[in-house]
Amino acid sequence: MIKSWNNNWHNLSAYFRYLSEIRKMIYTTNIVEGFHRQVRKATKTKGSFTSQTALEKLIFLAIKNISKKCVMPVQNWSLIVGQLDIFFAGRLKLDLA
C-alpha cells in the first residue's frame, strides 16, 4: 500500500491544493447519500417500469420534489465557487442572474 501511495502521490496530493471548504465538500457524502436515499424511496415501491422513459420521468419528478426541500445553503459557497473558477478556469459555467 505504501508503494502505491508513493507511486501515485502526485495524483493523491492534488486534493490538498484545494481550500478546506472544497475538501470538505469532496469527502462529505451526506448530501449525496441523502439525495440517493430519496430517489430510491420514490422508485423502490414500483415493481417494474413499462419503459426507460417511465423510469426517467419518475426520477425527474422525484428530483423536482427533492429540490423543493433543499433549502440549506452550502457554507462559504461564494468562496468555493470563486476557488473552483480559479482551479478550472473557463470550465465553470454558472447562471448567477
N, CA and C of each residue as an Amber inpcrd file, in Angstrom:
protein
   291
   0.8220000  -1.1740000   0.0000000   0.0000000   0.0000000   0.0000000
   0.8770000   1.2530000   0.0000000   1.9420000   1.2400000   0.7720000
   2.8210000   2.4080000   0.8420000   3.4800000   2.6570000  -0.5080000
   3.8630000   1.5830000  -1.1800000   4.4680000   1.7280000  -2.5060000
   3.4720000   2.3850000  -3.4670000   2.2200000   1.9680000  -3.3900000
   1.1800000   2.5460000  -4.2420000   1.0130000   4.0360000  -3.9460000
   1.0050000   4.4100000  -2.6710000   0.9020000   5.8200000  -2.3020000
   2.0780000   6.6100000  -2.8590000   3.2830000   6.0680000  -2.6850000
   4.4690000   6.7690000  -3.1770000   4.4470000   6.9200000  -4.6920000
   4.0130000   5.8810000  -5.3900000   3.9720000   5.9360000  -6.8500000
   2.9070000   6.8910000  -7.3710000   1.8530000   7.0970000  -6.6040000
   0.7260000   7.9200000  -7.0520000   0.5590000   9.2060000  -6.2530000
   1.5920000   9.5890000  -5.5160000   1.4750000  10.7530000  -4.6390000
   1.1090000  12.0220000  -5.4130000   1.6190000  12.1800000  -6.6380000
   1.3020000  13.3820000  -7.4110000  -0.2040000  13.4790000  -7.6750000
  -0.8790000  12.3510000  -7.8380000  -2.3400000  12.3690000  -8.0240000
  -3.0600000  12.5660000  -6.6930000  -2.5800000  11.8950000  -5.6610000
  -3.2310000  11.9840000  -4.3560000  -3.0690000  13.3630000  -3.7300000
  -1.9280000  13.9820000  -3.9260000  -1.6710000  15.2710000  -3.2840000
  -2.4380000  16.4150000  -3.9370000  -2.9870000  16.2040000  -5.1160000
  -3.7790000  17.2520000  -5.7740000  -4.9520000  17.6720000  -4.8890000
  -5.4580000  16.7630000  -4.1080000  -6.5670000  17.0290000  -3.1910000
  -6.2200000  18.1580000  -2.2170000  -4.9770000  18.2210000  -1.7720000
  -4.5770000  19.1910000  -0.7540000  -4.3590000  20.5920000  -1.3160000
  -4.4240000  20.7610000  -2.6160000  -4.3060000  22.0970000  -3.2110000
  -5.5960000  22.8960000  -3.0510000  -6.6930000  22.2160000  -2.7720000
  -7.9790000  22.8960000  -2.6000000  -8.0970000  23.4700000  -1.1950000
  -8.9370000  24.5000000  -1.0640000  -9.2430000  25.0500000   0.2530000
  -9.9420000  24.0020000   1.1070000  -9.9070000  24.1980000   2.4080000
 -10.5360000  23.2290000   3.3110000 -12.0340000  23.0940000   3.0360000
 -12.6970000  24.1970000   2.6230000 -14.1370000  24.1330000   2.3260000
 -14.4200000  23.2190000   1.1430000 -13.5620000  23.2640000   0.1360000
 -13.7370000  22.3980000  -1.0350000 -13.4230000  20.9580000  -0.6630000
 -12.3590000  20.7560000   0.1180000 -12.0200000  19.3880000   0.5440000
 -13.1630000  18.7840000   1.3500000 -13.8070000  19.6070000   2.1820000
 -14.9330000  19.1120000   2.9790000 -16.0620000  18.6580000   2.0680000
 -16.3340000  19.4290000   1.0060000 -17.3860000  19.0310000   0.0700000
 -17.0290000  17.7300000  -0.6380000 -15.7510000  17.5250000  -0.9170000
 -15.3210000  16.3160000  -1.6150000 -15.4990000  15.0900000  -0.7280000
 -15.0570000  15.1720000   0.5260000 -15.1120000  13.9700000   1.3640000
 -16.4100000  13.8220000   2.1390000 -17.2680000  14.8150000   2.1490000
 -18.5530000  14.7030000   2.8280000 -19.5870000  14.2070000   1.8320000
 -20.1250000  13.0440000   2.0920000 -21.0700000  12.4470000   1.1530000
 -22.4970000  12.4680000   1.6720000 -22.7500000  13.1240000   2.7860000
 -24.0920000  13.1140000   3.3630000 -25.1380000  13.6520000   2.3960000
 -24.8080000  14.7100000   1.6760000 -25.7690000  15.2980000   0.7430000
 -26.0890000  14.3120000  -0.3690000 -25.0530000  13.6870000  -0.9050000
 -25.2360000  12.7330000  -1.9960000 -26.0160000  11.5130000  -1.5100000
 -25.6620000  11.0210000  -0.3310000 -26.3580000   9.8530000   0.2090000
 -27.8270000  10.1520000   0.4870000 -28.1110000  11.3340000   1.0120000
 -29.4970000  11.7210000   1.2730000 -30.2990000  11.8300000  -0.0090000
 -29.6810000  12.4160000  -1.0280000 -30.3330000  12.5280000  -2.3370000
 -30.6270000  11.1380000  -2.9010000 -29.6310000  10.2590000  -2.8580000
 -29.7950000   8.8990000  -3.3770000 -30.8970000   8.1640000  -2.6200000
 -30.9300000   8.3360000  -1.2940000 -31.9510000   7.6670000  -0.4760000
 -33.3570000   8.1210000  -0.8830000 -33.5170000   9.4150000  -1.1540000
 -34.8400000   9.9200000  -1.5280000 -35.2600000   9.4450000  -2.9190000
 -34.3130000   9.3510000  -3.8440000 -34.6450000   8.8250000  -5.1780000
 -35.0190000   7.3460000  -5.0710000 -34.2530000   6.5900000  -4.2840000
 -34.5930000   5.1730000  -4.0940000 -35.9610000   5.0120000  -3.4490000
 -36.2830000   5.8750000  -2.5250000 -37.5970000   5.8230000  -1.8580000
 -38.7200000   5.9730000  -2.8770000 -38.5060000   6.8300000  -3.8710000
 -39.5300000   7.0610000  -4.8960000 -39.6370000   5.8930000  -5.8670000
 -38.5400000   5.1720000  -6.0880000 -38.5510000   4.1240000  -7.1170000
 -38.6900000   2.7070000  -6.5670000 -38.3480000   2.4820000  -5.3080000
 -38.3040000   1.1010000  -4.8110000 -39.6760000   0.4480000  -4.6730000
 -40.7180000   1.2340000  -4.5040000 -42.0470000   0.6430000  -4.3250000
 -42.6630000   0.2030000  -5.6460000 -42.0650000   0.6060000  -6.7370000
 -42.5850000   0.2270000  -8.0530000 -42.0100000  -1.1380000  -8.4380000
 -42.8590000  -2.0200000  -8.8550000 -42.4060000  -3.3660000  -9.2310000
 -41.5860000  -3.3690000 -10.5040000 -42.0760000  -2.6910000 -11.5080000
 -41.3600000  -2.5940000 -12.7820000 -41.8500000  -1.3590000 -13.5180000
 -41.1270000  -1.0150000 -14.5500000 -41.4750000   0.1540000 -15.3430000
 -41.7820000  -0.2890000 -16.7550000 -42.7500000   0.3670000 -17.3620000
 -43.1600000  -0.0190000 -18.7100000 -42.0930000   0.3080000 -19.7430000
 -41.2580000   1.3030000 -19.4260000 -40.1900000   1.6760000 -20.3630000
 -39.1220000   2.4640000 -19.6180000 -38.0210000   2.6890000 -20.2860000
 -36.9480000   3.5140000 -19.7330000 -37.4540000   4.9370000 -19.4950000
 -38.2860000   5.4100000 -20.4000000 -38.8320000   6.7600000 -20.2830000
 -39.6890000   6.9040000 -19.0360000 -40.4490000   5.8840000 -18.6910000
 -41.2810000   5.9220000 -17.4890000 -40.4130000   6.0720000 -16.2400000
 -39.3180000   5.3420000 -16.1930000 -38.3860000   5.4570000 -15.0720000
 -37.7700000   6.8540000 -15.0240000 -37.3520000   7.3550000 -16.1770000
 -36.7470000   8.6890000 -16.2330000 -37.7260000   9.7650000 -15.7650000
 -38.9900000   9.6380000 -16.1430000 -39.9990000  10.6150000 -15.7240000
 -40.2020000  10.5690000 -14.2140000 -40.2390000   9.3600000 -13.6500000
 -40.4160000   9.2280000 -12.2110000 -39.2280000   9.8380000 -11.4650000
 -38.0240000   9.5760000 -11.9310000 -36.8290000  10.1440000 -11.2890000
 -36.8250000  11.6620000 -11.4340000 -37.2220000  12.1710000 -12.5970000
 -37.2940000  13.6160000 -12.8090000 -38.2410000  14.2590000 -11.7940000
 -39.4110000  13.6570000 -11.6190000 -40.3780000  14.2070000 -10.6610000
 -39.8580000  14.1010000  -9.2250000 -39.1680000  13.0110000  -8.9240000
 -38.5860000  12.8590000  -7.5900000 -37.5510000  13.9470000  -7.3390000
 -36.7300000  14.2370000  -8.3390000 -35.7090000  15.2790000  -8.1910000
 -36.3600000  16.6410000  -7.9880000 -37.4450000  16.9070000  -8.7050000
 -38.1580000  18.1810000  -8.5110000 -38.6620000  18.3040000  -7.0820000
 -39.2140000  17.2190000  -6.5400000 -39.7100000  17.2420000  -5.1620000
 -38.5760000  17.3920000  -4.1640000 -37.4510000  16.7280000  -4.4180000
 -36.2980000  16.8180000  -3.5250000 -35.7590000  18.2380000  -3.5250000
 -35.6860000  18.8610000  -4.7020000 -35.1160000  20.2120000  -4.7820000
 -35.9830000  21.2420000  -4.0620000 -37.2790000  20.9960000  -3.9340000
 -38.1450000  21.9060000  -3.1830000 -37.7760000  21.9060000  -1.7040000
 -37.3260000  20.7540000  -1.2070000 -36.9770000  20.6220000   0.2040000
 -35.5620000  21.0960000   0.4990000 -34.7710000  21.2560000  -0.5110000
 -33.3620000  21.5960000  -0.3530000 -33.2260000  23.1020000  -0.1350000
 -33.2330000  23.5330000   1.1140000 -33.2000000  24.9570000   1.4150000
 -31.9360000  25.3760000   2.1600000 -31.1680000  24.4260000   2.6540000
 -29.9750000  24.7610000   3.4260000 -28.8200000  25.0930000   2.4810000
 -28.3230000  26.3290000   2.5400000 -27.2350000  26.7040000   1.6350000
 -25.9030000  26.0830000   2.0670000 -25.0130000  25.9350000   1.1150000
 -23.6710000  25.4380000   1.4040000 -22.8870000  26.5800000   2.0290000
 -22.2140000  26.3030000   3.1380000 -21.4360000  27.3380000   3.8080000
 -20.2990000  27.8030000   2.9120000 -20.0620000  29.1010000   2.8780000
 -18.9740000  29.7120000   2.1030000 -19.0710000  29.4060000   0.6140000
 -20.2820000  29.3290000   0.1040000 -20.4740000  28.9560000  -1.3010000
 -19.7720000  29.9150000  -2.2540000 -19.8580000  31.2200000  -1.9950000
 -19.2310000  32.1810000  -2.9140000 -17.7170000  31.9910000  -2.9460000
 -17.1130000  31.7020000  -1.8110000 -15.6750000  31.4310000  -1.7590000
 -15.3400000  30.1610000  -2.5300000 -16.1550000  29.1260000  -2.3510000
 -15.9320000  27.8480000  -3.0370000 -16.0420000  28.0190000  -4.5440000
 -17.0750000  28.7120000  -5.0040000 -17.2560000  28.9250000  -6.4450000
 -16.0840000  29.7220000  -7.0100000 -15.6460000  30.7320000  -6.2860000
 -14.5090000  31.5190000  -6.7400000 -13.2530000  30.6880000  -6.8830000
 -12.9920000  29.8260000  -5.9010000 -11.8040000  28.9770000  -5.9570000
 -11.9050000  27.9390000  -7.0750000 -13.0800000  27.3580000  -7.2510000
 -13.2500000  26.3950000  -8.3380000 -13.0760000  27.0560000  -9.6920000
 -13.5190000  28.3160000  -9.8020000 -13.3410000  29.0500000 -11.0470000
 -11.8580000  29.2970000 -11.3240000 -11.0790000  29.5060000 -10.2730000
  -9.6310000  29.6760000 -10.4520000  -8.9890000  28.3540000 -10.8610000
  -9.3340000  27.2690000 -10.1690000  -8.7440000  25.9580000 -10.4700000
  -9.1300000  25.4620000 -11.8580000 -10.3670000  25.7070000 -12.2430000
 -10.8830000  25.1900000 -13.5120000 -11.3070000  26.3470000 -14.4050000
 -10.3740000  27.2120000 -14.6820000 -10.6480000  28.4360000 -15.4480000
 -11.3360000  28.1240000 -16.7740000 -12.4470000  28.8190000 -16.9960000
 -13.1820000  28.6640000 -18.2550000 -14.1070000  27.4690000 -18.3190000
 -14.0560000  26.5730000 -17.3350000 -14.8810000  25.3640000 -17.3690000
 -16.1320000  25.4790000 -16.5120000 -16.1470000  26.3980000 -15.5820000
 -17.2690000  26.5430000 -14.6580000 -18.2640000  27.5290000 -15.2410000
 -19.4250000  27.0390000 -15.5970000 -20.4690000  27.8720000 -16.1840000
 -21.6340000  27.9590000 -15.2070000 -21.8450000  29.1510000 -14.6550000
 -22.9340000  29.3610000 -13.7050000 -23.8160000  30.4960000 -14.1860000
 -25.0940000  30.3210000 -14.0130000 -26.0470000  31.3880000 -14.3040000
 -26.3150000  32.0940000 -13.0000000 -25.6170000  33.1890000 -12.7680000
 -25.7270000  33.8940000 -11.4880000 -26.7770000  34.9850000 -11.5050000
 -27.5460000  35.0730000 -12.5680000 -28.5670000  36.1150000 -12.6650000
 -29.8040000  35.7460000 -11.8980000
